[in-house]
């Protein structure tokens, strides 16, 4: 079937109308879901195809298949076939084709989910519903190549989908750790976030439209899935479970098992620490003496590291240009802090601070135990990550020679590698900005993560110091070795992250890339008003038109005193002596808007037009209109 709307790009209002007729021609029964007010049929609208239209039983299970209208053309035929087969499904299946979910203008306030918001508002009972969201891979902000397999987006908006929903899906592979979605550490989908934050079980299905074989296999499995779909009985929302994606399998760790692991690790670590094993055996007296002379290094190093991170943060803001990748800001901040902390300890070594390697091993165990407490209180799924770090740190505490110490330093970083890799591959610039420009509390948390790695690095420095002293060499070369190592790390990582693909933004790409202020009369926009009086009220009808297609029109009404308007056919936002109309994008031209107001009130109307100059540029024109009130006799 060759579709008309595939041959030429249409604006969302035309696309909604065209899709509606195409679904009708395909033998389906589409229904319109208006986006705003009673007269919004002139705007883009959602399209709903329901296997049980008009049936609203609260006990009936419903599976919602949601897709943005802009994403339908490449998979239109598969969707039509899917909904025809869905008539035989056990449960109610509803396809919702949403309009205006993607940002149109580059302004932050223009980013909205009008179609999804309206879809969610119509779901009366979230306990009997769940949703699958179709997401083309080219809509995702990421630095990796598109996957050849269907991927499941399991979370967004600091929420994760319930385990029972992921277990039901016969296709796809879960993308990344659920922990990272709950911490908002990686990119997510705002549509999915809207569902999950409204307590509607949902997952995103990421498919590659450039891979026809993948699409064919995916829709075949999806067809079988919806035919047999039924919500499981006694389902619960396990919010703190996690799925660990390995090469060929996925390991699910339930919330209750993570809590059990947390309790076990705390018990064992406290037993070990309370046992003070370093008080027994050889050098007992010296170990006890060294510990009581160095215990304060834990809080001191955390505070010093946090202060150094603050210093590195301020220096990066002053020295580095704002155009650099956020990764480079974070790298500079951490390397600068690590260098200063190392120099601080080198000074302490010159002051003959006790440097027993056994004591530093105990301090590493204490700090990693502390991390289990701190980060598990943020999210219990952190327990196994920092438990692994605790085990490695405990074993590494016995390392004394140079090579084992260096290997221990590398192994100590390994548990974080897969998490860091996903943060890099699926970046969330808001999260990265929070790290690059963290508060002092945030820098303390970062210092807690870095502390075991820094202590191991200090053990390496101590080993080098012992070697240098044995050779009767001063500590000056140690400073140069430290600075050289830090500089090498900074240069290598900076070269890697200087790639343009790491320059990310948290604002979704809008259709129109630029907005021009209208500096001449080449493009025009007009606003006119007509009045009709009845008793002490008047009805005002605004007529708006322009010489170019209207992308959006922001209209506000202001009065000198009192409420500007009493009633309107469109939803409004009420402020102090000002009312703003909440209108979707792409109104018709001319566009008519009516509202009622006091007949004696003077009103000022401001209309900001955004007109379509070409496929990537919008023209902004502002018009003012004064409507005087009726003079009382």
N, C-alpha and C positions, 0 to 999 in steps of 0.2 A: 504494500500500500504506500503510494507516494503522497506525502502530506504537504499541504500548501504552506504551512508555517515552517517547514524545513527549507523552503526555497528562498525565503527572505526573512531577515531578522525582524521580529515584531516587538513592540513595547508590551509590558505586562498586561495592560488592559486588553489589547488586541489578542494577546496570547491566551488569556483566560477565555475570551469569547470563542476563539478558534478551537481550542482544546475541547471546550464544552460541545461544540457541534461535531468534532471528530469522534468523540466518545459516543455521541448519539448515532452517528453513521456506522459505528462499529457494532451496534446492536446492544449497547449497554444503556443504563438509565441514570445518567448523571444528574446531580442536584447541585444547586448553587448555595454556597454559604457566604453571606455578605460579611464584609469586614468592618463596616462602620456605619452606625445609624440606620435610619429607615429608608434613606434615599441613596444608599451606597451601591446600588446596582450599576451606576455609571462608572464605578471604579473597578479595578481588578477584584476578583472574588475567588474563594476556594471552590474546588470541585470535589464532590463526594460521590463515590459509587459504593453502594451498600448492598450486601446480599440479603438483608432484612430491613428494607427502608420503612421508616415509620414505626418500627417495633422497639419499644423502650423498656424491656423487662430488666429490672435491677439484678436479677439472678442470672441473666444470660451472659455468658462469656463473650468477649469481643476482642478481636485482634485488629489493631489499626496498622495499616500500611501507609506510611507517609512519605511523600516525595515532593520536592519543589517543582513547580511547573516548568521552570527553565531547564530542568534536568530530564524532562519526559521525552522529548523528541528522539534521542538515540535508542530508547527502550520502549517506545510506544506500543509496538506490536506485541512484545513480550508481556507488557502490563495488561493489554486487552485480553490476551489469551489467559493470563493468570486469573483475572476477575471473572471470566466466563466459567473457568473450571471451579472457581471458589463458590459457585452456586451450590455445589455438592458437598461443601464443607460441613463438619459437625457443628461448628461454632459460627457466630456471626463475624464476617470479615468486612472491614470497611477500608476502602482506599480513599485517602485524603490527599488531594493535589493542592498544595498550599501556594498562595501568591504573596509576593513582596516579602519573602524571607531573606533575600540577599540585599545588601546595602546598595542603594542607587547612587547616592551622592557621597563625596569623600568627607563630609562633615561628620564628626562623632555622633551628634544627635540624630543623624539620619540613619544610623545603624539600628535596625529594628527587626522584629520577627512578627510581623503583623498576621501572616497566615497561621503560623504555629500558635500564636497567642489565642487566636479565635478558635482554632481546633481544640486546644486544651480546655478552653472555657466551656465547651459543649460536652465534655466528658463528665457525666453526672456521678458515676461511681468508680473511682480508680481501682477499687478492690477487685472488680470483675473485668478489668481491661489491661492490656499490655500493648506495646507498640514496637514495630520495626521501622527504622528510618533508613531510607535509601540515600546513600551519600557517594557520589562519584569521587574517585580518588583525586581528581584535579581540583576539587574544592577544599582539600586539606592542605594546611600550611606545614610543610615538612622539608627536610634537607636530604632525604633518601629517595631512591628511585621507587616508582610505584610497584607494589607487590604483584606478582603473577597469580596470587591466590586471593580469594575473598577474605577480608579481615573484619573482625567484629570489634566495634568500638564499645567497650564495656562500661565507660563512665564519662562524666562531664560535670562541671559545676560543683566540684568537691563531693560528688555522689557517685556511687557505683550501682550497676544493675544487680538485682537479686540473683543469687546462685541458681535458683531453679529455672530462671529464664535462659541463662547461658547453657545450662545442661540440656535444655530442650532443643537447641539449634543443631540441625544436622549438617551445617555447612560452616565454613570459615574457621579462622584461627584468631584467638583473642590477641589484640595488639597491646603489648606492654603490660606492666604491672598495674593492678587495680590501685595499689598504694599511691602510685604517681598521679592517678586521676583524682583520688580523694584529696591529695595535697595540692592539686591544680598545678603540678610541676611540668606538665607537658600539654601540648595543644589538645583542645577538645572541640566539640561541636556545640554551638549555642542552641540549636534546635533540641539536641539530646539533653542539654542541661535544663532546658525549660520543662521537659517531661519529668526528669528525675527530681528536680527541686519541687515539683508539684505532686510528688509521691506516686507517679505513674510509672510502673515498670517498663523500661524501654532500653533498647540497644541500637547502635548504629551499624549498618552493614555497608562497608566500604568496598565498592567494586570498580574495576577498571574498564571504562567504556572503550578503551583502545584495544581491548582483548576480547574479540567476539566469542571465542571458545569458552572463556571464563564466564561471560554473561550467560551463554547458553546453559552451561552446567549449573550455574547459580540459580537461574529461574526454574530449571527442572527440579532441583532439590527443594526450592521454595514452594513449588506447586505441591509436591508430596507433603511438605510440612504443614501447609495450611489446610489441606484436606483432612488431616488427622488431628488438627490442633484442638487441644482442650487444656484449660488451666488446671494444674494439679491441685488436689485437695490438701488442706493443712499447710499451705505454703507460707513461709516466713521470709522476711527481708533480712538476710544475714549481711549487715552493712560493713563489717570489718574482716571479711574473709579476703583471701588473695589468691591469685593464680600466677604461678611462676612459669613463664613460657620458656621451655627448653627447645632443643633442636627438633625433636620429633614428637615430644609429648608435652602436656601441660599438667603441672602438679597443683592441685587445689589444696590450700591450707585453710581449714574452717576457723571461724572466729573462736569457737570454744577450744580448739586445739592450740591456737596462738596464746590464749589466756593460760592454758595449762602449761605450755612451754615457758611462759613468762614467770609463773609461780615456781616452776622447777629450777629455772636458771637463777632466780633470786635466792631460793633456798640454798642451792649449791654454792653460789658465789659468797653469800653471807657466811656459810659454814666454812668455806675456805679462808675468807678474810678474817673471820673471828678466830679461826685457828691460829693465825699469825705464824704460818709455817716458817717464815724467815727468822723467827726467834729461836729456832732449834737447829741443831747440826753445827757444822764448822763455822767459825767466825760469828757465833751467836751474839756475843757482846758488841762487836763492831757493827753488825747488821742492825741491831736494836738501836744503837747510838746514831747510826747514819739515818735510820728511818725517822727518828724523832727530831733530827736536824733538818730533814728535807720534806716532811709531810706537807708543809705549807706550799710546796712547789705546785700542787694540783690547783688550788684556787688562784695562786699567784700567776701561774702560767695561763690559766683561762682568762684572767683579767688582763694580763699583759698582751696576750694574743688578740683579745677583743679590741683593746686600745690600738694595737698595731694595725688591725683590720680597719678600724676607724681612720687611722692616719693614712693608710693606703687608699682608702675610699676617697678621702678629701684630696689627696694628691692626684688620683686618677681623674677626678672631676676638674682639677686645675690644669694638669699637664696634657691629658689626652683629649683630642677633638671629639665633639659629640657625635660625629658621623661614624665613629668606629663601632664595631660590633660589641654588643653587650658582653660577649664571651671574653673579649680582650680586657674590658674593664674588670671583670671578675678575676682573670688571670693576674693582671697587674696588682690588684688588691691583695690576693693571697700570697703571691711571690714576695711582694714588699713586706707583708706582715711576717712571713716565714724568715726572711733575711734579718729583720730587726730582732725577732725573738732569738734567733741563733746568735747574733752578735751580743745580745743581752746575756746569754748563758756563757758565751766565751769570756765575757767580763767577769762573771761569777767564778769561772774556772781559774782566772788569774787571781781571784781572791781566795782560792783554795777551798771552794765549796766541796763537801763530800761527794764523791763521784762513783760510789759503789754501783756496779752494774746490777747487782741483785736488787738494790733499792729501786732503781729505775724500772726494773721488771715488775716489782710490786706496785709502783705508782701507775704503770700501764694497766695492770689488772683493775686497780681501783677506778681509773678514769673510764675504762670500757664498761665496768659495772655501772658507773654513774650514767653513762650514755643509755644503757638499757632502761634505767628508770626514767630519765628525762624524755626520751623520744617515744617510748611506749605509752607515756601519758598523753602524747600528742596523737598517736595512732598506734593501736596495739599491733598492727602488721609490721611495725619497725622491730619487733622483738627478735625475729629470726635473723634479720640483717645484722643487728648489733650483737646478737649472741654469737654469730660466726666471727665477728670482729673480736669479741671477748676471748673466744677459744684461741684464735690466732695470736692475739696479744699475750695470752698466758703462756703459750708455748714459746713465742718469740722472746719472752722475758728471760729465758735460760740461755739465749744466744750471747756469746762473748767475743768470738773472733770476727774479723772484718767481713769475710764473705758471707757467713750465716746472718750477720746483721743486715747487710745489704739485701739479701734474699728475703729476710723477714720484712723489711721495709716495703719491698715490692708486693709480697703476699698480703700484707696488711691493707693495701689499696684495692686488691682484686675484688672483694665483695661489693664495692661501690661501682665497679666498672660497667656492669650491665645497666645499672640505673642511670649512670652518667651518659651512657651511649644512647638510651632512649630519650633523655632530656635534650641531647644534642640533635638526635634525628627528628624528634617531634617537638620543636621548641615552642615554649610559651613565653613571649617577651615580657609579659607582666610579672611572671615568676622570676625570670632572670633579672629584671629591673629591681625586684625586691631584694635580691642577693647583692647586686652591684651597688645599691643605695640603701642598705639595710639600716634599721635602727640599732641602737646599742644592744638591745635585747637580742635582735636577730644576729648580730655579730658574736654575741656570747654563744648562741646555739651553733653557729658556724665554727667558733673556736673549740667547742666541745667535740665536734666531728674531727677537726684537724689535730686535736691534742695528742691522741695515741700515735699518729703519724709523725708529729713533731718530736715527741719523746723518743721514738725510735731513731729519728734523724739525729737527735742530741746524743744518743748512745753511740751512733757512728762517729760523731764529732769527738766524743770522749775517747773512743778507741784510737782515733787518729792522734789525739793529744798525747795519750800514753805512749804511742809509737814515737812521736816527735820528741817527747821528753827522754825516751830511752836513747835517742840519737843525739841528745844535747842540742836540739834545734828549737828556736823560739816559736811562740804561738802565732807570729805574724803570718807565716804561710797558711795557717789554718783559716785566717780571715779571707785571704785571697782564694783559697779552695772553695770556701763557702759562697763567697760572692760570685765566683766563676760558675759554680754549679747552678745557683739561682738564675744567673743571667742566661745560661744555656737553656734551662727549662723555659724561661720566659720567651726567648727568641724562637725556640722550636715550636712551642704552642701558639705563639703569635703568628708565625708563618702559616700554620695550619688553619687557624681561625680567621685569617685575613681574607680567605676566600669569600667572594660576594654572596655565596649561598647562605652564609651565616648572618647576613644583615637582615634581620627579621623584624616584623611589625605585628602588633597585637590587633590592629584595625583590619577587618576583612577588606579585601579588594573590592572597591565599588565599581559600578558599571561606568560611571563618568569619572574620569581621573582628575579633572580640573574644573574650577568655577571661576568665571570671569565677571568682574564688575562691569556693568553696561556704561561705557564712557561716552556714548554718542546716541543718536536717535535712530540708529540702523535697525534696532529691535525695539518693539513697543509692547507695552502691556497696559491694560485699562481696567479700572474698577468703577462701577456705577451703582447707585442705590435708588430703589423705588420704595415708597412708604404707603402704608394703608392703615388708617386709624380706626380703632374700635374701643369704645368706652375710654378708659384711661390708658389703654395700651396701644402700641403701634407695631405692626409687622413690617420689618425691613427685609427686603430681598436684594441681596448683592449679586451683581452680574460681573464676572471676571472673564477676560479674554486676552489673548496675546497673539503676536504675529508669528510666533513659533510654537510648536507643541509644548505643553506645560508638563514638566516633570513633577514638580511639587509646588504647592502654594501654601505658605504659612500665613494664616489670617488671625489677627488679634484685634479686640475691641476694647477701648479704654474710655472711662468716664471720669469726670472731675470728682464725683462723689457717688457713693452707693454702688449697687451692682449694675454692671453695664447691660446685661441681658437677663431675661427671665427664663426663656425656653429656646431650644434649638432642635433642629432635626438631626444634628450631628453631635457626637460627644464633644465635651469641652474640658479644658483645664482651667479652674477658677483660681485667680490670684487676687491680690489686693487692688481693687478698682480696675482689674483687667481680666479678660477672658480670652483664652486661646483655643481655637478650633483644632481638634485632633483629626486631621484629614489624611487618608492614605495618599500615596503617590499616584501620579498619572490620572488626574481628573480630566473630564472632557473639556473642550474649549468651543464655545463659551460654557462657563460653569456657573450655576445658580445656587445660592445659599440663602436660606431664610431663617430669621430669628425674631423673637419678640422682646420689646424693651419698654421702659417708661416713656410716655409720650413727651415729657418735658425735659428729659435728660439729654445733654449735649454729648455726642459720641464721636470718638476719633477711631477710624479704622485704618489699620496698617496691613498691607498685603505685600509679602515678599515672594516674588515669582522666581522660579528656577526654570529656565527655558532650554530646550534641546537645540544647541547650535550645530553640533555634529555628533558623531558616534562616541566621542570621548570628552566633549567639552559642554558645560552648562553655562548659561548666562544668567546672572543674578540682577533682578530689577526690583526696586522697592517703590511702592506707591502709597500715598497717604490720601485719605478722604475724610472730610469733616461733615458730620450730619447733625445739624442744630436741632435742639428740642423745640417742641411746639410752645409758643409763647402763650401763657395763661392770660385770659381776659381780666 
